[in-house]
Amino acid sequence: MTPSDAPDLDGMTRDEAGRRIEQLRGELRRHEHAYYVLDRPEISDAAYDALFKDLLGLERAFPDLVTPDSPTQRVGGGVLPSFPEVRHLAPMISLESITDPDEVRRFDERIRKALPNARVSYLVEPKFDGLSIEAVYINGQLDRVSTRGDGEWGEGITKNVKTIRSVPLRLHAGPDAPVPAVLAARGEAIMHARDFERLNRDLEQEGKALFANPRNAAAGSVRQLDPRITARRRLDVFFYDLLHAEDAVPVATALDELRVLGEWGLRIAPEARDCETIEDVFAYHREMESRRDSLGYEIDGIVVKLADLSARLRLGTTARHPRWALAFKFAPREQKTIIRGISVQVGRTGVLTPVADLEPVEIGGVTVARATLHNREEMKRKNLHVGDRVRVVRAGDVIPDIVERIGPSGAVPEADFVMPAECPSCGTPVVHEGPFDRCPNGLECPAQLKGAIQHFGSRDALDIRGLGERTVDELVSSGLVKSVADLFALMAEPLKALEGFADLSARNLVDAIRAANKPTLARFIYALGIPQVGTETARDLAQHFGSVERIEHANEDDLMAVSGVGEAVARAIATFFAQAENRRIIERCLEAGVQPIAPDRPAVGGVLAGKTVVFTGTLEMPRAQAEERVRRHGGRPTSSVSKSTDYLVAGEDAGSKLQKAKKLGVPVLTEGEFLKMLEGER
Ligand code: IVH
C-alpha cells in the first residue's frame, strides 16, 4: 500500500486528508481572526473546539502533513534552554517622548517649515504600554519574532509569541494586498487589565511575587522559557509599523500602511486616526486620556506620526529618533505621598493584608487614599513604615500600588509596623505561613465569610451582579447569610429590611442569584475558593474529573494526575474536601438547585461513549448545541462522513453527506431520533 492511499482512522486517503486538513486550517484561521483580531466571533467556542479537534485528529493520523503554520502548532516543542539572539531586518528606533504641549507645537512647526509645499497631516494612535516586538513573515509564514533589545539585535521569542492567538501564524491575502515575500512588522505585546488582575490574583494565591503592572507582566510572560506558561497568560499584540516589506504593493500614507497590516490579518488599533491640524492632535490626546480607563489595557500616551511616507524619508532621523514622529505622553499616573498609617484587612483565605492609609493624592483624575502593601515580606523588601514618603502608581482600574520608598517624610513620626498577633476581625491568634500571616478561623471569621461570599459571586466565579462589598457586609452582619449556600435560599422580603435595599434592588439581587445557578463546572470549582486553585487549575480539574463529586472523592494521587497540579496544590485540594463543613456547603448548594455544567469531555459510559457523530442539513437546534450534546453524552462530533462514522444525523435538505452515509452503510438518524436516543441521560 502506498502512503497516498493508506487509510486513516476515518477511512480517508492521504490526499483526502490533505484537502480536508487545508480546509479545516482555513476555517480555523478565519475564526481566530474574527475572534482574536476583530473581536467579532462568528461561531461558539464549542464549535471552534470541534473543528480544532478534527484537525488535530487528522494531523495525528498523518503527521507528515503537519506544517509550522497550522493552528495546532501554537503551543509545541519543549522548554527552551535560552533565547537566541536575533538580528532585526530593519533597526527598531525609539521615539522622542514629550509631555509638554508647547514642544508638540514646535514639532509641528518644524515639520511644516521643512515641507513648505506639502499638505501635512498626522496619523495618531494610542501609545501602547507594553513590550515592543518585531515579527518577520516569510512568504506569509511567521518565521521569527524578537524583542527590541538594543534596536539592532533582540532576543528570539518566536515560540512564545506563537502562542498569542491574535498573532496569525500565516498572513491573509487582502483584497488589495497580496502577501509579501518578506514582511517585518513592529508591534506591542500587551496584557489586558483583566488578565493582569487574574494573573496577580493567582500568583498571590500561590504565594509568589506579583507583577507591579501589566507591562512588566507582559514582558515577564514573553520571556518564559516554557511557552506553555506564555500561552496561559493570554497576551495580545497590536501592530503599528511596517519595518520592512519586499514585493508588497506600495503604500503612500501611514493610514494605508495600517490598513494593509490589517488586511494581512494583523491586529491594529481601531482608534487610529488622521489629524489635519495640531489642534486636532491635542483634541485626540484629550479624548484618549479620558478613555484611558475604559480601554481594558494600558496606554501611556498617543503617538503622532507624519502621514506622508515619502515626506518621512526627506525628514530623516536624528542620531536617536525619527524627526517625523513623537510620543505625546499623558501625565504619569504616579504621585508622591505619605503613609499616614497602616491598617490590616483580612481576606477570604484568612490572609492578613497590610494596607497603607495615604495622605490623599489625585492621580489621573482619581483620589487615592489607600494602597495595598501585600504582605510582611513585600513591606520588608520595600522598607516601608508609617511616616514614609513613597511613590504610588495607579494603573487602570487596578488597586494602587506603592512602587518605592523615597525616604522619611518628617510630617509623621516614623514607626515600624508590626503585624498583629490576633485576627483583627475575630481575635483568633494568627499563624505564620511563609511571608503571610493567616487567621485560621475559616468561615467562622466574619471577614473570611464576607470574602468567601464576594469571591463566590465575582466575575470569574458565578458572576452575580449586585453582590458587591457593601451588600455582602449587610448580608453577613444581619445574619441572613452564614455560608454561600444560604445565598440560594434568599428571599426578597427579608432583604428589604436591610440598609440600602428597596423593593427593586432586593428583587434584582434574588433574581441575579437565581440566574447564576448554572455555572460551568470550572467556574463553580473556582468559586469555592479552594486554596491554591485559580481559574486555570479550576478549568483543569473540571476537564479532568467532569463533576464535583469525582473531585471530592479524588485522593492526592488522583489529583496529581491532572496536568498542572503538583504536590502542594493536590494537598490543598484534598485538605479542602476533607473538611466536612466544605462538603456540606457544596451539598447544600446542589440541593438548592445549583447545577454546574460539565465541560466537553467524554462522559464515561454515556450512550455515545466513543462514538463519532456527523450532522448535516438544517437542524431545529443550533449546530453548536447539537455538537455540545454529543460531547456531553460521551461522543465526538466530526464534520466528515467515513466508514468509521457511527451516526449521521440528517436535517432538512441534507445532501452529499447523506448520500455518502447511505453508500457506506452508516446509520442515519433524524433529529428527533437523535434526541430520543439521548433521553434518559442527563
Ligand atoms: S511607532 C519609529 N506606534 O513606544 C516608529 N510606537 O519609543 C516606531 N509604542 O518602544 C514606533 N505604541 O514600541 C509606535 N502606536 C505606536 C506605539 C509605539 C507603543 C512604543 C514603541 C517604543 C515606544 C516609542
Boltz pocket constraint, residues with backbone or C-beta under 6 A from the ligand:
constraints:
  - pocket:
      binder: B
      contacts: [[A, 93], [A, 94], [A, 95], [A, 96], [A, 125], [A, 126], [A, 127], [A, 128], [A, 129], [A, 131], [A, 132], [A, 133], [A, 187], [A, 188], [A, 240], [A, 241], [A, 303], [A, 322], [A, 325], [A, 327]]
      max_distance: 6.0
